[in-house]
Amino acid sequence: MRKLFFSCSLVFTIIFCITALTSCDEESFINRRNVYKFSEINANFSVDVDWMTDFGSLPTGMSVFTYGENTGVKSEITNSVNTIDLKRPVDNYRLLIFNLTPDEFSTLSFHNTQNIDSFYVKLNPLTQYVNGKWDQGVEYMCDPEPFAFAYDTIEITKDMVESSYCKAFQTEDCDECSDSIVYVYKEIPQPMAIKLEIRIRTNGITNLKKLAGSLSGLADGYMPGVQHNTTESGIHLLDDWKITLDSVGATNGWVSTVITTFGLPHGTEDVTERDSSLNRLTLNYTLRDKSTLTLSFCVGDMFSYADATRAIAIPAMQNLELIINTDIDENDPSGEEKPRPRFIIPKLPDVIPVDDDDGSGSGFDAEVDKWEEGGDIDIGL
């Protein structure tokens, strides 16, 4: 009889324990959660990524980094670029998302990815270029490829873990657990490179056959974790120019080019307080008689931010302009002596054109039949 009583008691105890552990009522859940460490249980959440609003196109993949205060760094790579499901324990996180993976960029290299405060992206040296006599020994930076970052902070709480925990341990007939909250974060990556337009007023522009140049003092990288450019700078090659004549038959006009860059180094973004020596513009003109002319000027205080730039979350990431239109009147009506300006609008000398070695002639490669009377006329160099 004792054995029978003991067996019944044991069975009843086991049934009671199983019932207590599988019950979904609040009291039993509170008792249950005290048994587990929240640092060992993950919360489930999703990150929805909107690439179209600012970046303008869908990448073929994306990288997602989370930096936990106590749990360290974890990264995910996915071809599903619209959303990603993540699991993380209780902690405060800093989230970084960018298109592609570090190994897929040819113009960028990624450094210190395990430390968000020192993580930086740097422009690689330009290797597909042969220096000329005018720029011997100069090492150029690449123009950055299209890429964008999203930055955010995320707090994973005990409530979020409890919701995921309950859902993970629910029984098939547990209605309460099946209603667990789904946590979704929405991110909009923003392009980290900007456009810099350079326009230079030039007299005697019809004597120009070819133009190359360089601009120093532009940021060599970007730090996504602290959301600003690097303090170091490098040199960009300027080799894709066009000219704009004032009108048909005019001999004066503009030379212009647009490059992609990170912009001005951190700490020098305020264009109203920049020193001229921070950036040097070098121009190498090849004239129609094959002679060359090289000019160099300090232009660090001549930048401005483009008025048409749409306001975005990171103020420093605005398109830049470098417009040089400083005609110098050498015959001052006042008769007062003026200090020599540090930039004089280039005035190219008249030359006699010389045919190229292949007999193709010289001058601009322009489509004359597209010219119209009056207005500006664009000609590619």
Secondary structure, DSSP 4 states (H G I P E B T S, - for coil): -HHHHHHHHHHHHHHHHHHHHH--SHHHHHHHHTTS-GGGSPEEEEEEE--TTTT-S--S-EEEEEEETTTEEEEEEES--SEEEEEE-SEEEEEEEEES-GGG-SSEEEE-TT-TTT-EEEEPBP-S----GGGTT--PBPPPPS-EEEEEEEEE-HHHHHHHHHHHT--TT-HHHHTPPPEEEEE--EE--EEEEEEEEEBSGGGEEEEEEEEEEEE-EEETTTTEE-S-EEEEEE---EEEESSTT-S-EEEEEEEEE--SPTT---GGG--GGG-EEEEEEEETTS-EEEEEEE-TT-EEE-TTPPP-SSTT---EEEEE-----SS-TT----PPPS----BPPP------TTS---S----GGG--SSS-EEEE-
